[in-house]
Amino acid sequence: MDFGSKHTLDLTHLDDILSTFTNITQNDLIPILQKIQSSYGYLPKQVLMEMSERTGIAASHIYGVATFYEQFYLQPRGKHTIRCCRGTACHVKGGPEIIEAIKSHLNIEPGQTTEDMKFNFELVACLGTCFLAPVIMIDDDYFGHLTPDKVKEILESYD
Ligand code: FES
């Protein structure tokens, strides 16, 4: 089974997390995974295997939950997350060109992270700000009424 990490990690965070739970059962799995992710930035294989051993929750069950929910990441994440809308309002206002501009500028596909670990790139159904179409979010910030040139400028302003 591959949880996706080859690095040796500090397991003291896991100790701290598990010590906040008593009589751990499968019902605690999601809150534990959330805490692991917020501490390590993602769900490292080594930490999940160790957690399986310490809690007695089967690794296959942990893996099943971790892959089922979109909120969990099994690979290290980039520093910033770009969410690009592929909804109808954005689509008719040039969304596909924005997606192409991001792909070509960063040399990645949706669902991927740039090699320098600076950006994650995701497509979402609607960002709820259709009046800004076409729109993207980077982390918690919205950028609307975009053009391919504007989006490249915005990406270059991040470090
Ligand atoms: S369709 Fe793009 S924000 Fe709603």
Backbone and ligand atoms as CSV (ligand in chain L), in Angstrom:
chain,resi,resn,atom,element,x,y,z
A,1,MET,N,N,0.833,-1.199,0.000
A,1,MET,CA,C,0.000,0.000,0.000
A,1,MET,C,C,0.875,1.260,0.000
A,2,ASP,N,N,0.571,2.232,-0.867
A,2,ASP,CA,C,1.440,3.398,-0.968
A,2,ASP,C,C,0.712,4.655,-0.510
A,3,PHE,N,N,1.159,5.213,0.606
A,3,PHE,CA,C,0.587,6.466,1.075
A,3,PHE,C,C,1.335,7.664,0.501
A,4,GLY,N,N,2.431,7.423,-0.176
A,4,GLY,CA,C,3.022,8.492,-0.959
A,4,GLY,C,C,4.160,9.302,-0.377
A,5,SER,N,N,4.871,8.863,0.651
A,5,SER,CA,C,5.988,9.673,1.140
A,5,SER,C,C,7.213,8.813,1.379
A,6,LYS,N,N,8.390,9.405,1.117
A,6,LYS,CA,C,9.616,8.641,1.318
A,6,LYS,C,C,10.469,9.276,2.423
A,7,HIS,N,N,9.993,10.372,3.015
A,7,HIS,CA,C,10.817,11.094,3.973
A,7,HIS,C,C,10.643,10.552,5.386
A,8,THR,N,N,11.723,10.704,6.186
A,8,THR,CA,C,11.616,10.362,7.592
A,8,THR,C,C,11.097,11.591,8.326
A,9,LEU,N,N,10.099,11.384,9.140
A,9,LEU,CA,C,9.441,12.536,9.753
A,9,LEU,C,C,9.496,12.470,11.263
A,10,ASP,N,N,9.343,13.626,11.861
A,10,ASP,CA,C,9.303,13.745,13.305
A,10,ASP,C,C,7.942,13.231,13.795
A,11,LEU,N,N,7.987,12.162,14.564
A,11,LEU,CA,C,6.721,11.557,15.003
A,11,LEU,C,C,6.202,12.134,16.322
A,12,THR,N,N,6.913,13.108,16.873
A,12,THR,CA,C,6.426,13.654,18.156
A,12,THR,C,C,5.088,14.373,17.975
A,13,HIS,N,N,4.861,14.942,16.767
A,13,HIS,CA,C,3.555,15.587,16.527
A,13,HIS,C,C,2.448,14.552,16.630
A,14,LEU,N,N,2.730,13.363,16.112
A,14,LEU,CA,C,1.726,12.294,16.174
A,14,LEU,C,C,1.456,11.930,17.632
A,15,ASP,N,N,2.518,11.836,18.420
A,15,ASP,CA,C,2.335,11.546,19.854
A,15,ASP,C,C,1.417,12.586,20.480
A,16,ASP,N,N,1.704,13.856,20.191
A,16,ASP,CA,C,0.898,14.942,20.770
A,16,ASP,C,C,-0.566,14.817,20.350
A,17,ILE,N,N,-0.763,14.521,19.076
A,17,ILE,CA,C,-2.143,14.421,18.558
A,17,ILE,C,C,-2.873,13.268,19.231
A,18,LEU,N,N,-2.229,12.102,19.257
A,18,LEU,CA,C,-2.910,10.920,19.809
A,18,LEU,C,C,-3.167,11.076,21.308
A,19,SER,N,N,-2.300,11.843,21.976
A,19,SER,CA,C,-2.478,11.993,23.429
A,19,SER,C,C,-3.718,12.820,23.771
A,20,THR,N,N,-4.281,13.533,22.780
A,20,THR,CA,C,-5.496,14.310,23.057
A,20,THR,C,C,-6.759,13.460,22.930
A,21,PHE,N,N,-6.601,12.196,22.531
A,21,PHE,CA,C,-7.760,11.299,22.412
A,21,PHE,C,C,-7.646,10.182,23.449
A,22,THR,N,N,-8.798,9.766,23.974
A,22,THR,CA,C,-8.766,8.609,24.872
A,22,THR,C,C,-9.594,7.484,24.256
A,23,ASN,N,N,-9.176,6.256,24.498
A,23,ASN,CA,C,-9.877,5.088,23.937
A,23,ASN,C,C,-10.211,5.281,22.454
A,24,ILE,N,N,-9.170,5.405,21.671
A,24,ILE,CA,C,-9.377,5.719,20.248
A,24,ILE,C,C,-10.113,4.591,19.527
A,25,THR,N,N,-11.145,4.982,18.769
A,25,THR,CA,C,-11.871,4.023,17.937
A,25,THR,C,C,-11.897,4.569,16.505
A,26,GLN,N,N,-12.499,3.804,15.614
A,26,GLN,CA,C,-12.590,4.241,14.216
A,26,GLN,C,C,-13.347,5.560,14.085
A,27,ASN,N,N,-14.236,5.852,15.054
A,27,ASN,CA,C,-14.991,7.106,15.003
A,27,ASN,C,C,-14.098,8.328,15.153
A,28,ASP,N,N,-12.915,8.125,15.701
A,28,ASP,CA,C,-11.989,9.254,15.895
A,28,ASP,C,C,-11.106,9.482,14.675
A,29,LEU,N,N,-11.246,8.608,13.682
A,29,LEU,CA,C,-10.290,8.631,12.578
A,29,LEU,C,C,-10.250,9.973,11.845
A,30,ILE,N,N,-11.410,10.509,11.485
A,30,ILE,CA,C,-11.409,11.759,10.707
A,30,ILE,C,C,-10.794,12.908,11.509
A,31,PRO,N,N,-11.225,13.142,12.769
A,31,PRO,CA,C,-10.546,14.220,13.509
A,31,PRO,C,C,-9.044,13.993,13.677
A,32,ILE,N,N,-8.626,12.739,13.826
A,32,ILE,CA,C,-7.177,12.486,13.941
A,32,ILE,C,C,-6.483,12.831,12.623
A,33,LEU,N,N,-7.075,12.391,11.520
A,33,LEU,CA,C,-6.460,12.692,10.214
A,33,LEU,C,C,-6.406,14.201,9.975
A,34,GLN,N,N,-7.454,14.906,10.388
A,34,GLN,CA,C,-7.456,16.367,10.217
A,34,GLN,C,C,-6.306,16.999,10.999
A,35,LYS,N,N,-6.093,16.501,12.205
A,35,LYS,CA,C,-5.014,17.070,13.024
A,35,LYS,C,C,-3.645,16.709,12.437
A,36,ILE,N,N,-3.511,15.484,11.962
A,36,ILE,CA,C,-2.235,15.100,11.339
A,36,ILE,C,C,-1.962,16.005,10.140
A,37,GLN,N,N,-2.994,16.219,9.331
A,37,GLN,CA,C,-2.781,17.042,8.143
A,37,GLN,C,C,-2.458,18.476,8.513
A,38,SER,N,N,-3.129,18.994,9.530
A,38,SER,CA,C,-2.818,20.385,9.865
A,38,SER,C,C,-1.429,20.496,10.486
A,39,SER,N,N,-0.946,19.436,11.101
A,39,SER,CA,C,0.389,19.481,11.689
A,39,SER,C,C,1.495,19.240,10.661
A,40,TYR,N,N,1.293,18.261,9.770
A,40,TYR,CA,C,2.347,17.897,8.813
A,40,TYR,C,C,2.150,18.537,7.430
A,41,GLY,N,N,0.971,19.135,7.214
A,41,GLY,CA,C,0.703,19.749,5.913
A,41,GLY,C,C,0.057,18.780,4.938
A,42,TYR,N,N,0.158,17.492,5.199
A,42,TYR,CA,C,-0.475,16.445,4.406
A,42,TYR,C,C,-0.474,15.185,5.263
A,43,LEU,N,N,-0.842,14.044,4.680
A,43,LEU,CA,C,-0.893,12.803,5.458
A,43,LEU,C,C,0.268,11.900,5.033
A,44,PRO,N,N,1.409,12.016,5.689
A,44,PRO,CA,C,2.561,11.208,5.274
A,44,PRO,C,C,2.354,9.725,5.571
A,45,LYS,N,N,2.841,8.894,4.652
A,45,LYS,CA,C,2.707,7.439,4.794
A,45,LYS,C,C,3.245,6.957,6.143
A,46,GLN,N,N,4.438,7.439,6.462
A,46,GLN,CA,C,5.093,6.958,7.687
A,46,GLN,C,C,4.242,7.243,8.922
A,47,VAL,N,N,3.633,8.410,8.949
A,47,VAL,CA,C,2.810,8.804,10.098
A,47,VAL,C,C,1.538,7.949,10.148
A,48,LEU,N,N,0.940,7.702,8.999
A,48,LEU,CA,C,-0.284,6.897,8.973
A,48,LEU,C,C,-0.010,5.451,9.389
A,49,MET,N,N,1.132,4.910,8.962
A,49,MET,CA,C,1.462,3.542,9.342
A,49,MET,C,C,1.690,3.456,10.855
A,50,GLU,N,N,2.384,4.450,11.376
A,50,GLU,CA,C,2.646,4.492,12.809
A,50,GLU,C,C,1.331,4.638,13.582
A,51,MET,N,N,0.461,5.470,13.065
A,51,MET,CA,C,-0.825,5.677,13.711
A,51,MET,C,C,-1.632,4.371,13.720
A,52,SER,N,N,-1.565,3.646,12.609
A,52,SER,CA,C,-2.260,2.362,12.533
A,52,SER,C,C,-1.763,1.425,13.628
A,53,GLU,N,N,-0.439,1.384,13.775
A,53,GLU,CA,C,0.134,0.503,14.802
A,53,GLU,C,C,-0.282,0.897,16.197
A,54,ARG,N,N,-0.249,2.189,16.465
A,54,ARG,CA,C,-0.528,2.653,17.822
A,54,ARG,C,C,-2.004,2.591,18.192
A,55,THR,N,N,-2.876,2.730,17.196
A,55,THR,CA,C,-4.310,2.774,17.514
A,55,THR,C,C,-5.009,1.443,17.246
A,56,GLY,N,N,-4.365,0.581,16.461
A,56,GLY,CA,C,-5.011,-0.684,16.108
A,56,GLY,C,C,-6.018,-0.542,14.982
A,57,ILE,N,N,-6.131,0.660,14.417
A,57,ILE,CA,C,-7.028,0.841,13.261
A,57,ILE,C,C,-6.285,0.356,12.022
A,58,ALA,N,N,-6.930,-0.518,11.253
A,58,ALA,CA,C,-6.248,-1.131,10.106
A,58,ALA,C,C,-5.781,-0.081,9.108
A,59,ALA,N,N,-4.558,-0.279,8.594
A,59,ALA,CA,C,-4.010,0.660,7.610
A,59,ALA,C,C,-4.927,0.766,6.396
A,60,SER,N,N,-5.551,-0.340,6.008
A,60,SER,CA,C,-6.424,-0.302,4.825
A,60,SER,C,C,-7.632,0.595,5.081
A,61,HIS,N,N,-8.123,0.603,6.320
A,61,HIS,CA,C,-9.260,1.459,6.655
A,61,HIS,C,C,-8.826,2.929,6.654
A,62,ILE,N,N,-7.661,3.207,7.229
A,62,ILE,CA,C,-7.143,4.585,7.257
A,62,ILE,C,C,-6.975,5.089,5.824
A,63,TYR,N,N,-6.388,4.241,4.997
A,63,TYR,CA,C,-6.149,4.623,3.609
A,63,TYR,C,C,-7.477,4.868,2.883
A,64,GLY,N,N,-8.462,4.004,3.147
A,64,GLY,CA,C,-9.782,4.150,2.515
A,64,GLY,C,C,-10.411,5.494,2.852
A,65,VAL,N,N,-10.346,5.880,4.123
A,65,VAL,CA,C,-10.927,7.156,4.550
A,65,VAL,C,C,-10.125,8.320,3.960
A,66,ALA,N,N,-8.805,8.203,4.021
A,66,ALA,CA,C,-7.943,9.293,3.555
A,66,ALA,C,C,-8.117,9.553,2.058
A,67,THR,N,N,-8.424,8.512,1.296
A,67,THR,CA,C,-8.586,8.714,-0.147
A,67,THR,C,C,-10.020,9.069,-0.516
A,68,PHE,N,N,-10.970,8.779,0.378
A,68,PHE,CA,C,-12.375,9.053,0.073
A,68,PHE,C,C,-12.681,10.554,0.143
A,69,TYR,N,N,-12.128,11.218,1.156
A,69,TYR,CA,C,-12.464,12.629,1.380
A,69,TYR,C,C,-11.492,13.554,0.659
A,70,GLU,N,N,-12.077,14.512,-0.082
A,70,GLU,CA,C,-11.229,15.429,-0.850
A,70,GLU,C,C,-10.379,16.328,0.026
A,71,GLN,N,N,-10.782,16.488,1.280
A,71,GLN,CA,C,-10.029,17.391,2.171
A,71,GLN,C,C,-8.649,16.830,2.531
A,72,PHE,N,N,-8.437,15.522,2.289
A,72,PHE,CA,C,-7.167,14.921,2.706
A,72,PHE,C,C,-6.199,14.777,1.536
A,73,TYR,N,N,-4.916,15.037,1.847
A,73,TYR,CA,C,-3.873,14.948,0.825
A,73,TYR,C,C,-2.820,13.941,1.248
A,74,LEU,N,N,-2.498,13.024,0.338
A,74,LEU,CA,C,-1.494,12.002,0.640
A,74,LEU,C,C,-0.109,12.402,0.136
A,75,GLN,N,N,-0.049,13.504,-0.569
A,75,GLN,CA,C,1.239,13.994,-1.076
A,75,GLN,C,C,1.505,15.360,-0.473
A,76,PRO,N,N,2.793,15.739,-0.347
A,76,PRO,CA,C,3.093,17.091,0.137
A,76,PRO,C,C,2.414,18.133,-0.748
A,77,ARG,N,N,1.971,19.207,-0.127
A,77,ARG,CA,C,1.259,20.244,-0.858
A,77,ARG,C,C,2.154,21.437,-1.132
A,78,GLY,N,N,1.846,22.155,-2.213
A,78,GLY,CA,C,2.564,23.387,-2.498
A,78,GLY,C,C,2.202,24.476,-1.491
A,79,LYS,N,N,2.966,25.569,-1.545
A,79,LYS,CA,C,2.769,26.660,-0.590
A,79,LYS,C,C,1.416,27.359,-0.793
A,80,HIS,N,N,1.034,27.583,-2.049
A,80,HIS,CA,C,-0.228,28.271,-2.347
A,80,HIS,C,C,-1.146,27.356,-3.152
A,81,THR,N,N,-2.453,27.511,-2.920
A,81,THR,CA,C,-3.414,26.720,-3.686
A,81,THR,C,C,-4.228,27.629,-4.603
A,82,ILE,N,N,-4.152,27.328,-5.890
A,82,ILE,CA,C,-4.955,28.050,-6.881
A,82,ILE,C,C,-6.223,27.240,-7.114
A,83,ARG,N,N,-7.383,27.884,-6.940
A,83,ARG,CA,C,-8.643,27.224,-7.281
A,83,ARG,C,C,-9.230,27.983,-8.458
A,84,CYS,N,N,-9.333,27.304,-9.559
A,84,CYS,CA,C,-9.816,27.951,-10.769
A,84,CYS,C,C,-11.207,27.442,-11.078
A,85,CYS,N,N,-12.127,28.386,-11.308
A,85,CYS,CA,C,-13.519,28.002,-11.530
A,85,CYS,C,C,-13.731,27.477,-12.942
A,86,ARG,N,N,-14.442,26.358,-13.019
A,86,ARG,CA,C,-14.816,25.834,-14.340
A,86,ARG,C,C,-16.334,25.834,-14.491
A,87,GLY,N,N,-17.010,26.662,-13.691
A,87,GLY,CA,C,-18.470,26.751,-13.750
A,87,GLY,C,C,-18.948,27.452,-15.008
A,88,THR,N,N,-20.259,27.424,-15.212
A,88,THR,CA,C,-20.834,27.935,-16.466
A,88,THR,C,C,-20.570,29.423,-16.670
A,89,ALA,N,N,-20.815,30.234,-15.641
A,89,ALA,CA,C,-20.640,31.688,-15.788
A,89,ALA,C,C,-19.201,32.006,-16.166
A,90,CYS,N,N,-18.262,31.334,-15.514
A,90,CYS,CA,C,-16.851,31.574,-15.830
A,90,CYS,C,C,-16.513,31.025,-17.211
A,91,HIS,N,N,-17.099,29.897,-17.547
A,91,HIS,CA,C,-16.815,29.273,-18.843
A,91,HIS,C,C,-17.169,30.218,-19.987
A,92,VAL,N,N,-18.366,30.822,-19.911
A,92,VAL,CA,C,-18.790,31.676,-21.040
A,92,VAL,C,C,-18.014,32.994,-21.076
A,93,LYS,N,N,-17.381,33.343,-19.960
A,93,LYS,CA,C,-16.615,34.603,-19.946
A,93,LYS,C,C,-15.112,34.379,-20.124
A,94,GLY,N,N,-14.736,33.219,-20.611
A,94,GLY,CA,C,-13.317,33.004,-20.938
A,94,GLY,C,C,-12.568,32.121,-19.961
A,95,GLY,N,N,-13.287,31.401,-19.113
A,95,GLY,CA,C,-12.642,30.511,-18.146
A,95,GLY,C,C,-11.646,29.537,-18.758
A,96,PRO,N,N,-11.996,28.905,-19.898
A,96,PRO,CA,C,-11.049,27.937,-20.474
A,96,PRO,C,C,-9.693,28.565,-20.805
A,97,GLU,N,N,-9.694,29.839,-21.245
A,97,GLU,CA,C,-8.412,30.497,-21.546
A,97,GLU,C,C,-7.610,30.741,-20.264
A,98,ILE,N,N,-8.315,30.981,-19.175
A,98,ILE,CA,C,-7.632,31.199,-17.893
A,98,ILE,C,C,-6.986,29.887,-17.432
A,99,ILE,N,N,-7.734,28.807,-17.584
A,99,ILE,CA,C,-7.193,27.493,-17.208
A,99,ILE,C,C,-5.948,27.188,-18.038
A,100,GLU,N,N,-6.055,27.444,-19.346
A,100,GLU,CA,C,-4.897,27.194,-20.232
A,100,GLU,C,C,-3.705,28.060,-19.838
A,101,ALA,N,N,-3.975,29.332,-19.486
A,101,ALA,CA,C,-2.882,30.249,-19.119
A,101,ALA,C,C,-2.168,29.735,-17.868
A,102,ILE,N,N,-2.940,29.254,-16.913
A,102,ILE,CA,C,-2.318,28.736,-15.673
A,102,ILE,C,C,-1.511,27.481,-15.995
A,103,LYS,N,N,-2.110,26.594,-16.766
A,103,LYS,CA,C,-1.408,25.351,-17.122
A,103,LYS,C,C,-0.094,25.646,-17.830
A,104,SER,N,N,-0.141,26.546,-18.810
A,104,SER,CA,C,1.090,26.769,-19.580
A,104,SER,C,C,2.094,27.580,-18.778
A,105,HIS,N,N,1.614,28.509,-17.958
A,105,HIS,CA,C,2.554,29.330,-17.186
A,105,HIS,C,C,3.262,28.505,-16.115
A,106,LEU,N,N,2.528,27.605,-15.480
A,106,LEU,CA,C,3.116,26.819,-14.386
A,106,LEU,C,C,3.593,25.446,-14.828
A,107,ASN,N,N,3.220,25.085,-16.074
A,107,ASN,CA,C,3.620,23.794,-16.603
A,107,ASN,C,C,3.073,22.630,-15.764
A,108,ILE,N,N,1.816,22.743,-15.356
A,108,ILE,CA,C,1.168,21.652,-14.613
A,108,ILE,C,C,-0.266,21.471,-15.104
A,109,GLU,N,N,-0.833,20.357,-14.732
A,109,GLU,CA,C,-2.226,20.055,-15.024
A,109,GLU,C,C,-3.026,20.233,-13.726
A,110,PRO,N,N,-4.351,20.429,-13.843
A,110,PRO,CA,C,-5.170,20.477,-12.631
A,110,PRO,C,C,-4.944,19.229,-11.780
A,111,GLY,N,N,-4.896,19.417,-10.481
A,111,GLY,CA,C,-4.653,18.294,-9.572
A,111,GLY,C,C,-3.187,18.117,-9.242
A,112,GLN,N,N,-2.326,18.917,-9.902
A,112,GLN,CA,C,-0.884,18.757,-9.670
A,112,GLN,C,C,-0.311,19.922,-8.867
A,113,THR,N,N,0.928,19.708,-8.425
A,113,THR,CA,C,1.687,20.724,-7.694
A,113,THR,C,C,2.929,21.058,-8.511
A,114,THR,N,N,3.300,22.331,-8.541
A,114,THR,CA,C,4.492,22.708,-9.316
A,114,THR,C,C,5.734,22.069,-8.704
A,115,GLU,N,N,6.747,21.885,-9.546
A,115,GLU,CA,C,7.968,21.218,-9.089
A,115,GLU,C,C,8.645,21.944,-7.945
A,116,ASP,N,N,8.543,23.280,-7.953
A,116,ASP,CA,C,9.168,24.066,-6.884
A,116,ASP,C,C,8.296,24.116,-5.624
A,117,MET,N,N,7.184,23.376,-5.615
A,117,MET,CA,C,6.268,23.289,-4.470
A,117,MET,C,C,5.632,24.644,-4.132
A,118,LYS,N,N,5.545,25.508,-5.133
A,118,LYS,CA,C,4.966,26.827,-4.857
A,118,LYS,C,C,3.446,26.810,-4.995
A,119,PHE,N,N,2.919,26.124,-6.015
A,119,PHE,CA,C,1.477,26.162,-6.262
A,119,PHE,C,C,0.872,24.762,-6.393
A,120,ASN,N,N,-0.319,24.607,-5.793
A,120,ASN,CA,C,-1.206,23.497,-6.130
A,120,ASN,C,C,-2.236,24.093,-7.086
A,121,PHE,N,N,-2.696,23.303,-8.007
A,121,PHE,CA,C,-3.675,23.806,-8.984
A,121,PHE,C,C,-4.900,22.902,-8.986
A,122,GLU,N,N,-6.064,23.501,-8.702
A,122,GLU,CA,C,-7.306,22.713,-8.653
A,122,GLU,C,C,-8.391,23.397,-9.474
A,123,LEU,N,N,-9.251,22.591,-10.069
A,123,LEU,CA,C,-10.442,23.131,-10.725
A,123,LEU,C,C,-11.632,22.892,-9.810
A,124,VAL,N,N,-12.507,23.879,-9.709
A,124,VAL,CA,C,-13.691,23.713,-8.855
A,124,VAL,C,C,-14.943,24.065,-9.646
A,125,ALA,N,N,-16.081,23.548,-9.186
A,125,ALA,CA,C,-17.325,23.691,-9.937
A,125,ALA,C,C,-17.820,25.134,-9.962
A,126,CYS,N,N,-17.735,25.854,-8.869
A,126,CYS,CA,C,-18.151,27.261,-8.811
A,126,CYS,C,C,-17.591,27.840,-7.527
A,127,LEU,N,N,-17.024,29.032,-7.622
A,127,LEU,CA,C,-16.447,29.647,-6.419
A,127,LEU,C,C,-17.472,30.515,-5.697
A,128,GLY,N,N,-18.692,30.570,-6.237
A,128,GLY,CA,C,-19.747,31.338,-5.578
A,128,GLY,C,C,-19.634,32.840,-5.799
A,129,THR,N,N,-18.792,33.245,-6.733
A,129,THR,CA,C,-18.631,34.675,-7.037
A,129,THR,C,C,-18.733,34.859,-8.542
A,130,CYS,N,N,-19.851,34.367,-9.103
A,130,CYS,CA,C,-20.013,34.358,-10.560
A,130,CYS,C,C,-19.960,35.771,-11.147
A,131,PHE,N,N,-20.345,36.780,-10.346
A,131,PHE,CA,C,-20.304,38.169,-10.842
A,131,PHE,C,C,-18.868,38.615,-11.147
A,132,LEU,N,N,-17.882,37.851,-10.656
A,132,LEU,CA,C,-16.471,38.180,-10.929
A,132,LEU,C,C,-15.915,37.392,-12.124
A,133,ALA,N,N,-16.751,36.630,-12.784
A,133,ALA,CA,C,-16.281,35.705,-13.828
A,133,ALA,C,C,-15.443,36.382,-14.915
A,134,PRO,N,N,-14.408,35.714,-15.392
A,134,PRO,CA,C,-13.871,34.446,-14.881
A,134,PRO,C,C,-13.011,34.705,-13.641
A,135,VAL,N,N,-13.093,33.783,-12.703
A,135,VAL,CA,C,-12.496,34.045,-11.397
A,135,VAL,C,C,-11.653,32.868,-10.913
A,136,ILE,N,N,-10.596,33.212,-10.173
A,136,ILE,CA,C,-9.810,32.189,-9.476
A,136,ILE,C,C,-9.645,32.632,-8.027
A,137,MET,N,N,-9.310,31.687,-7.190
A,137,MET,CA,C,-8.885,32.012,-5.832
A,137,MET,C,C,-7.451,31.540,-5.681
A,138,ILE,N,N,-6.637,32.324,-4.989
A,138,ILE,CA,C,-5.329,31.824,-4.562
A,138,ILE,C,C,-5.332,31.932,-3.050
A,139,ASP,N,N,-5.209,30.792,-2.406
A,139,ASP,CA,C,-5.397,30.693,-0.951
A,139,ASP,C,C,-6.769,31.305,-0.607
A,140,ASP,N,N,-6.820,32.410,0.160
A,140,ASP,CA,C,-8.129,32.967,0.528
A,140,ASP,C,C,-8.511,34.191,-0.297
A,141,ASP,N,N,-7.739,34.509,-1.323
A,141,ASP,CA,C,-7.991,35.730,-2.094
A,141,ASP,C,C,-8.641,35.427,-3.441
A,142,TYR,N,N,-9.629,36.266,-3.795
A,142,TYR,CA,C,-10.313,36.137,-5.080
A,142,TYR,C,C,-9.692,37.087,-6.093
A,143,PHE,N,N,-9.594,36.621,-7.342
A,143,PHE,CA,C,-9.163,37.486,-8.438
A,143,PHE,C,C,-10.177,37.301,-9.565
A,144,GLY,N,N,-10.852,38.397,-9.935
A,144,GLY,CA,C,-11.931,38.278,-10.910
A,144,GLY,C,C,-11.683,39.082,-12.169
A,145,HIS,N,N,-12.639,38.925,-13.107
A,145,HIS,CA,C,-12.588,39.586,-14.413
A,145,HIS,C,C,-11.209,39.377,-15.042
A,146,LEU,N,N,-10.769,38.142,-15.018
A,146,LEU,CA,C,-9.389,37.845,-15.430
A,146,LEU,C,C,-9.232,37.751,-16.942
A,147,THR,N,N,-8.009,38.005,-17.354
A,147,THR,CA,C,-7.572,37.705,-18.721
A,147,THR,C,C,-6.334,36.816,-18.571
A,148,PRO,N,N,-5.936,36.122,-19.633
A,148,PRO,CA,C,-4.727,35.295,-19.528
A,148,PRO,C,C,-3.504,36.110,-19.091
A,149,ASP,N,N,-3.369,37.350,-19.586
A,149,ASP,CA,C,-2.205,38.157,-19.181
A,149,ASP,C,C,-2.272,38.530,-17.705
A,150,LYS,N,N,-3.483,38.905,-17.258
A,150,LYS,CA,C,-3.638,39.286,-15.847
A,150,LYS,C,C,-3.299,38.123,-14.930
A,151,VAL,N,N,-3.736,36.924,-15.304
A,151,VAL,CA,C,-3.517,35.782,-14.422
A,151,VAL,C,C,-2.026,35.471,-14.328
A,152,LYS,N,N,-1.292,35.636,-15.410
A,152,LYS,CA,C,0.163,35.395,-15.351
A,152,LYS,C,C,0.829,36.405,-14.435
A,153,GLU,N,N,0.402,37.668,-14.551
A,153,GLU,CA,C,0.947,38.711,-13.660
A,153,GLU,C,C,0.682,38.370,-12.200
A,154,ILE,N,N,-0.526,37.922,-11.926
A,154,ILE,CA,C,-0.888,37.589,-10.538
A,154,ILE,C,C,-0.019,36.441,-10.039
A,155,LEU,N,N,0.146,35.417,-10.862
A,155,LEU,CA,C,0.957,34.267,-10.431
A,155,LEU,C,C,2.394,34.692,-10.151
A,156,GLU,N,N,2.898,35.604,-10.974
A,156,GLU,CA,C,4.285,36.051,-10.771
A,156,GLU,C,C,4.456,36.889,-9.514
A,157,SER,N,N,3.350,37.434,-9.005
A,157,SER,CA,C,3.462,38.275,-7.806
A,157,SER,C,C,3.567,37.444,-6.517
A,158,TYR,N,N,3.396,36.124,-6.647
A,158,TYR,CA,C,3.491,35.256,-5.455
A,158,TYR,C,C,4.902,34.716,-5.268
A,159,ASP,N,N,5.322,34.657,-4.005
A,159,ASP,CA,C,6.613,33.991,-3.755
A,159,ASP,C,C,6.475,32.958,-2.661
L,1,FES,S1,S,-19.283,29.916,-12.260
L,1,FES,FE1,FE,-17.361,30.703,-11.714
L,1,FES,S2,S,-17.688,31.562,-9.766
L,1,FES,FE2,FE,-19.578,30.684,-10.284
